């Protein structure tokens, strides 16, 4: 598994900050199944040092699976609404407002603990559901969401029926209690948010996005998809992949940091629809191979071999059906080291539901490039490879190409 340097850096920076503040009781689990219980007492390079009953133990940051602070997620009592961000972060709130392009979400408390301060922009929103504590409402919401189109939707409830109105959310008013909504006819009207059972924002894929470092699970019942975590004034500041910012006044508000890579689908394990020129009689014909090159060797970039990935021949297009089930596409892209011709190059183009989210020339002389793309809500992912100039080994590796839920 490819481990991003940004993930290691953020984990080390976070651990160092925690140690600087005070010893932190925690449970540590590693990717290899080892478990440690004790206090986080030191950081040296990429190693976390724990003080356990049998002495100090050092664990490499890249081996961390989860860091559990022992704070329990509070049970939900009463009604709450749910906000989902474009990066998959889920928030439980008691009040939701939109002032101009800024969003105000009052998060659920947990006992005497105050929820984190939140800074959200309208561009981070994916869905809002009122009364998310009601199982029947959640089921109806799933049905409504599955039928969404290519516009925003203002959803009202009439009895047991959810009725969506398609259009565009322009902005909120000065009070945050009403929004300007442009219908498909072009007519603009003011809708009070209190009338909404739900909102669906048709946010287009943003293309290249920051990679996920970890999931932050807090005691208030929120789950954040973090690109950055840092200690601020004895608490934790979390910046999500979507750009939303959360500030916890105390580490008591954080349950765990999950560095696991669950819910992953490798492209080499999925079926693709292939489009390529017809084969020429008497000549070798390739489109793409899974987990190996045309020489039956592992993919290799920058001296590192990879057990999973795609080797794609030029003038080939691969189309994958995602059905809106994933939020990120990740890969390390480059021309394989087995290609001896330094001038070899291809143009790699990736489309999400017809929108180009990446298009660049990749050459043999370049180092492998880590790529993280936004595919939240995307139904179809298309990967196209075009040769640059004459054929001189213009194949491309998509090492560790994978989809993350």
C-alpha positions as CSV (number, residue, x, y, z in Angstrom):
1,X,0.0,0.0,0.0
2,X,1.3,3.4,-1.0
3,X,1.6,5.7,2.1
4,X,1.5,9.4,1.3
5,X,4.3,11.5,2.8
6,X,1.7,14.1,3.7
7,X,-0.1,11.6,5.9
8,X,3.1,10.8,7.7
9,X,4.0,14.4,8.2
10,X,0.6,15.3,9.5
11,X,0.6,12.4,11.9
12,X,4.0,13.2,13.3
13,X,3.1,16.9,13.6
14,X,0.0,16.0,15.5
15,X,1.7,13.6,17.8
16,X,4.5,16.0,18.6
17,X,2.0,18.7,19.4
18,X,0.2,16.4,21.8
19,X,3.4,15.4,23.5
20,X,4.4,19.0,23.9
21,X,1.1,19.7,25.7
22,X,1.0,16.8,28.1
23,X,1.1,13.0,28.3
24,X,-2.0,11.7,26.5
25,X,-3.7,8.4,27.6
26,X,-4.5,6.4,24.5
27,X,-4.8,3.0,22.8
28,X,-2.8,2.5,19.7
29,X,-3.4,-0.2,17.1
30,X,-1.1,-0.9,14.2
31,X,-1.7,-2.1,10.7
32,X,0.0,-5.4,11.5
33,X,-2.5,-6.0,14.4
34,X,-0.3,-5.0,17.4
35,X,-2.0,-3.2,20.2
36,X,-0.5,-0.9,22.9
37,X,-2.1,0.8,25.9
38,X,-0.5,3.6,27.8
39,X,0.6,7.2,27.5
40,X,2.0,8.9,24.4
41,X,5.3,10.3,25.8
42,X,7.6,11.1,22.9
43,X,8.2,11.5,19.2
44,X,11.6,11.0,17.4
45,X,11.5,11.3,13.6
46,X,8.7,9.0,12.4
47,X,8.3,7.0,15.6
48,X,5.7,7.4,18.3
49,X,6.9,6.3,21.8
50,X,4.3,4.9,24.3
51,X,4.9,4.3,28.0
52,X,3.2,1.0,28.8
53,X,3.1,-1.2,31.9
54,X,6.2,-3.1,30.6
55,X,8.1,0.0,29.5
56,X,8.5,2.2,26.5
57,X,7.5,1.0,23.1
58,X,8.3,2.7,19.8
59,X,5.9,2.5,16.8
60,X,6.5,3.8,13.3
61,X,3.9,6.4,12.3
62,X,3.4,4.6,8.9
63,X,2.2,1.5,10.8
64,X,-0.5,3.4,12.8
65,X,-4.0,2.0,12.3
66,X,-5.9,4.0,14.9
67,X,-5.1,6.3,17.8
68,X,-8.0,6.0,20.4
69,X,-8.1,8.6,23.2
70,X,-10.7,6.6,25.1
71,X,-13.4,9.2,24.9
72,X,-16.8,7.7,24.1
73,X,-19.2,8.9,21.5
74,X,-22.2,10.3,23.3
75,X,-25.6,8.6,22.8
76,X,-28.0,10.7,20.8
77,X,-31.1,11.9,22.8
78,X,-33.7,13.8,20.9
79,X,-34.0,15.2,17.5
80,X,-31.1,16.3,15.2
81,X,-30.4,17.2,11.6
82,X,-27.6,15.9,9.5
83,X,-25.2,17.7,7.1
84,X,-23.0,15.9,4.7
85,X,-20.0,17.7,3.2
86,X,-18.5,17.0,-0.3
87,X,-15.7,15.0,1.3
88,X,-18.0,12.6,3.1
89,X,-17.8,14.3,6.5
90,X,-21.0,13.9,8.5
91,X,-22.3,16.4,11.0
92,X,-25.1,16.2,13.5
93,X,-26.6,19.6,14.3
94,X,-29.6,21.3,16.0
95,X,-29.8,24.3,13.8
96,X,-28.8,25.1,10.2
97,X,-28.6,28.5,8.5
98,X,-27.1,30.0,5.4
99,X,-25.9,33.6,5.5
100,X,-24.9,34.7,2.0
101,X,-22.3,32.0,1.1
102,X,-21.4,31.1,4.8
103,X,-23.1,28.2,6.6
104,X,-23.9,28.1,10.3
105,X,-24.4,24.6,11.8
106,X,-24.9,24.3,15.6
107,X,-23.5,20.9,16.4
108,X,-25.0,18.6,19.0
109,X,-23.4,18.9,22.5
110,X,-22.1,16.0,24.5
111,X,-22.9,16.3,28.2
112,X,-21.1,19.4,29.6
113,X,-18.7,19.4,26.6
114,X,-19.1,22.2,24.1
115,X,-19.0,21.1,20.4
116,X,-16.2,22.4,18.2
117,X,-16.3,25.8,16.5
118,X,-17.2,25.4,12.8
119,X,-16.3,27.4,9.7
120,X,-18.2,26.2,6.6
121,X,-18.7,27.6,3.2
122,X,-21.7,26.8,1.0
123,X,-19.2,25.2,-1.5
124,X,-18.5,22.5,1.1
125,X,-22.1,21.3,1.3
126,X,-23.4,18.1,-0.3
127,X,-26.7,17.4,1.6
128,X,-28.8,18.6,4.5
129,X,-31.5,16.5,6.1
130,X,-33.9,17.7,8.7
131,X,-35.1,15.2,11.3
132,X,-32.3,12.7,10.5
133,X,-33.1,10.9,13.8
134,X,-36.3,9.6,12.2
135,X,-35.6,6.2,10.5
136,X,-38.6,6.6,8.1
137,X,-37.3,10.0,7.1
138,X,-33.9,8.6,6.3
139,X,-35.4,5.9,4.1
140,X,-37.4,8.4,2.2
141,X,-34.3,10.6,1.9
142,X,-32.4,7.7,0.4
143,X,-35.0,7.3,-2.3
144,X,-35.1,11.0,-3.1
145,X,-31.3,11.3,-3.2
146,X,-31.1,8.3,-5.6
147,X,-33.3,10.1,-8.1
148,X,-31.4,13.5,-7.9
149,X,-30.6,15.2,-11.2
150,X,-27.9,17.7,-12.2
151,X,-29.3,20.7,-10.3
152,X,-29.6,21.6,-6.6
153,X,-32.8,20.4,-5.0
154,X,-35.0,22.0,-2.3
155,X,-37.0,19.1,-0.8
156,X,-40.3,19.6,1.0
157,X,-42.3,17.0,2.8
158,X,-46.0,16.5,2.4
159,X,-47.2,13.8,4.7
160,X,-45.0,10.8,3.8
161,X,-44.1,12.2,0.4
162,X,-40.8,14.0,-0.3
163,X,-41.2,16.5,-3.1
164,X,-38.0,17.9,-4.6
165,X,-37.9,21.3,-6.5
166,X,-34.9,21.5,-8.9
167,X,-32.9,24.6,-9.4
168,X,-30.0,26.5,-8.0
169,X,-29.3,27.7,-4.4
170,X,-27.9,31.2,-5.0
171,X,-27.3,32.4,-1.4
172,X,-28.8,32.9,2.0
173,X,-30.3,36.2,3.3
174,X,-28.8,38.3,6.1
175,X,-30.7,36.4,8.8
176,X,-29.6,33.0,7.5
177,X,-33.2,31.8,7.7
178,X,-34.1,32.1,3.9
179,X,-32.3,31.3,0.7
180,X,-32.7,32.7,-2.8
181,X,-33.6,29.8,-5.1
182,X,-33.6,29.9,-8.9
183,X,-36.0,27.4,-10.4
184,X,-35.3,25.7,-13.7
185,X,-37.6,28.2,-15.4
186,X,-35.2,31.0,-14.4
187,X,-37.6,32.4,-11.8
188,X,-36.0,33.4,-8.5
189,X,-37.9,33.0,-5.2
190,X,-37.2,33.2,-1.5
191,X,-37.5,29.9,0.4
192,X,-37.5,29.7,4.2
193,X,-35.1,27.0,5.3
194,X,-37.7,25.9,8.0
195,X,-39.8,24.6,5.1
196,X,-37.0,22.3,3.8
197,X,-37.0,18.7,4.8
198,X,-33.7,18.5,2.9
199,X,-31.3,20.2,0.5
200,X,-29.2,18.5,-2.2
201,X,-26.3,20.6,-3.6
202,X,-25.1,19.6,-7.1
203,X,-21.4,20.3,-6.5
204,X,-19.4,19.5,-9.6
205,X,-16.2,17.4,-9.0
206,X,-13.3,19.8,-8.2
207,X,-10.5,17.8,-9.9
208,X,-7.3,17.5,-7.9
209,X,-7.9,17.7,-4.1
210,X,-5.8,17.3,-0.9
211,X,-5.3,13.6,0.1
212,X,-7.1,12.3,3.2
213,X,-4.8,12.0,6.2
214,X,-7.2,10.3,8.6
215,X,-10.8,10.2,9.8
216,X,-11.6,12.2,13.0
217,X,-14.4,10.7,15.1
218,X,-15.5,13.0,17.9
219,X,-17.7,12.4,21.0
220,X,-20.5,14.6,19.5
221,X,-21.2,12.0,16.8
222,X,-19.5,13.7,13.9
223,X,-17.1,12.1,11.5
224,X,-14.6,14.4,9.7
225,X,-12.5,13.5,6.6
226,X,-9.3,15.3,7.5
227,X,-6.6,16.6,5.3
228,X,-4.8,18.3,8.3
229,X,-4.9,18.0,12.1
230,X,-3.0,20.3,14.5
231,X,-3.0,21.2,18.2
232,X,-4.3,24.7,19.0
233,X,-4.5,26.1,22.5
234,X,-4.7,22.6,24.1
235,X,-7.4,21.5,21.6
236,X,-7.5,20.1,18.1
237,X,-7.9,22.0,14.9
238,X,-9.1,19.9,11.9
239,X,-9.2,21.0,8.3
240,X,-11.3,18.7,6.1
241,X,-10.6,17.7,2.5
242,X,-13.5,20.0,1.5
243,X,-11.9,23.0,3.3
244,X,-14.2,23.2,6.3
245,X,-12.5,24.0,9.6
246,X,-13.3,22.6,13.1
247,X,-11.7,23.7,16.3
248,X,-12.1,21.5,19.5
249,X,-11.4,23.4,22.7
250,X,-10.2,20.2,24.4
251,X,-9.0,16.7,23.4
252,X,-11.9,15.4,25.5
253,X,-14.0,16.2,22.5
254,X,-12.1,13.8,20.2
255,X,-12.8,10.0,20.4
256,X,-10.2,8.7,17.9
257,X,-8.1,9.3,14.8
258,X,-8.6,6.6,12.3
259,X,-5.7,6.1,9.8
260,X,-7.1,2.9,8.3
261,X,-7.8,2.6,4.6
262,X,-11.2,0.8,4.7
263,X,-13.8,0.8,1.9
264,X,-11.3,0.8,-0.9
265,X,-11.8,-0.6,-4.4
266,X,-8.7,-1.1,-6.6
267,X,-9.4,-0.4,-10.3
268,X,-7.5,-3.6,-11.2
269,X,-10.2,-5.5,-9.3
270,X,-13.0,-3.8,-11.2
271,X,-14.3,-4.4,-14.7
272,X,-13.8,-1.6,-17.3
273,X,-15.4,-0.8,-20.6
274,X,-12.5,-0.6,-23.0
275,X,-12.3,1.6,-26.1
276,X,-9.2,1.2,-28.3
277,X,-8.2,1.0,-32.0
278,X,-8.9,-2.3,-33.8
279,X,-5.9,-4.7,-33.8
280,X,-3.6,-4.8,-36.8
281,X,-3.1,-8.3,-38.2
282,X,0.4,-9.6,-37.3
283,X,1.2,-6.9,-34.8
284,X,1.0,-7.2,-31.0
285,X,-2.2,-5.6,-29.5
286,X,-2.5,-4.3,-26.0
287,X,-5.1,-2.2,-24.3
288,X,-4.4,-2.5,-20.6
289,X,-3.2,-5.0,-18.0
290,X,-3.9,-5.5,-14.3
291,X,-1.1,-5.4,-11.7
292,X,1.7,-6.0,-14.2
293,X,3.4,-4.7,-17.4
294,X,3.5,-6.3,-20.8
295,X,6.7,-8.1,-19.7
296,X,4.7,-9.8,-16.9
297,X,6.7,-7.8,-14.3
298,X,5.3,-5.7,-11.4
299,X,4.7,-2.0,-12.0
300,X,7.8,0.0,-11.0
301,X,8.1,3.8,-10.5
302,X,11.0,5.6,-8.8
303,X,12.6,2.4,-7.7
304,X,9.5,1.2,-6.0
305,X,7.4,-1.8,-7.2
306,X,3.7,-2.0,-6.8
307,X,1.5,-5.0,-6.5
308,X,-1.7,-3.3,-7.5
309,X,-2.4,-0.9,-10.4
310,X,-3.0,-0.6,-14.1
311,X,-0.6,-0.6,-17.1
312,X,-2.3,1.2,-19.9
313,X,-1.4,1.2,-23.6
314,X,-1.7,4.5,-25.6
315,X,-4.9,5.3,-27.5
316,X,-6.9,3.4,-24.9
317,X,-9.9,4.6,-22.9
318,X,-11.2,2.8,-19.8
319,X,-14.6,3.6,-18.4
320,X,-15.7,2.6,-14.9
321,X,-19.2,2.7,-13.4
322,X,-19.0,4.2,-9.9
323,X,-22.7,4.8,-9.3
324,X,-22.0,7.7,-6.9
325,X,-20.5,5.3,-4.3
326,X,-17.1,6.9,-3.9
327,X,-15.6,10.2,-3.0
328,X,-11.9,10.0,-4.0
329,X,-9.8,8.5,-6.7
330,X,-6.1,8.0,-5.9
331,X,-3.1,6.8,-7.9
332,X,0.6,7.3,-8.5
333,X,1.0,8.0,-12.2
334,X,4.1,7.8,-14.4
335,X,5.8,5.9,-17.2
336,X,7.2,2.6,-16.0
337,X,10.9,2.2,-15.3
338,X,11.0,-0.8,-17.7
339,X,10.6,1.7,-20.6
340,X,14.2,2.6,-21.7
341,X,13.4,5.5,-24.0
342,X,13.7,8.7,-22.1
343,X,11.5,10.6,-24.5
344,X,8.5,8.4,-24.0
345,X,5.4,10.4,-23.0
346,X,1.6,10.1,-23.0
347,X,-1.3,12.4,-22.3
348,X,-3.5,11.3,-19.5
349,X,-7.0,12.6,-19.3
350,X,-9.5,11.7,-16.6
351,X,-13.2,12.6,-16.8
352,X,-15.8,12.5,-14.1
353,X,-19.3,12.3,-15.5
354,X,-18.0,14.0,-18.7
355,X,-16.1,16.8,-16.9
356,X,-12.3,16.8,-17.3
357,X,-10.8,16.8,-13.8
358,X,-7.2,16.0,-14.9
359,X,-5.4,16.4,-18.2
360,X,-1.6,16.5,-18.4
361,X,1.3,15.0,-20.3
362,X,3.3,12.4,-18.3
363,X,6.8,11.5,-19.5
364,X,9.5,8.9,-18.7
365,X,11.8,11.6,-17.3
366,X,9.3,12.7,-14.7
367,X,9.0,11.2,-11.3
368,X,5.8,9.4,-10.4
369,X,3.0,11.9,-9.5
370,X,0.6,11.3,-6.6
371,X,-2.9,12.1,-7.7
372,X,-6.0,12.6,-5.6
373,X,-9.2,13.5,-7.5
374,X,-12.7,14.4,-6.3
375,X,-15.3,11.8,-7.4
376,X,-18.0,12.5,-4.8
377,X,-21.3,11.5,-6.4
378,X,-19.7,10.7,-9.7
379,X,-21.5,7.9,-11.7
380,X,-18.9,7.3,-14.4
381,X,-15.1,7.7,-14.4
382,X,-13.3,7.7,-17.7
383,X,-9.5,7.3,-18.1
384,X,-8.0,8.1,-21.5
385,X,-4.4,7.7,-22.6
386,X,-3.1,9.3,-25.8
387,X,0.5,8.9,-27.2
388,X,2.6,12.0,-27.5
389,X,4.6,11.7,-30.8
390,X,5.7,8.3,-32.2
391,X,5.3,5.1,-30.4
392,X,8.3,4.6,-28.2
393,X,7.1,2.7,-25.2
394,X,4.3,5.2,-24.5
395,X,2.6,3.2,-21.8
396,X,1.6,4.6,-18.4
397,X,1.4,3.1,-14.9
398,X,-1.5,4.0,-12.6
399,X,0.1,2.4,-9.5
400,X,-2.2,1.7,-6.6
401,X,-5.1,3.1,-8.6
402,X,-8.0,3.0,-6.2
403,X,-11.4,4.4,-5.2
404,X,-12.1,5.5,-1.6
405,X,-15.5,5.7,0.0
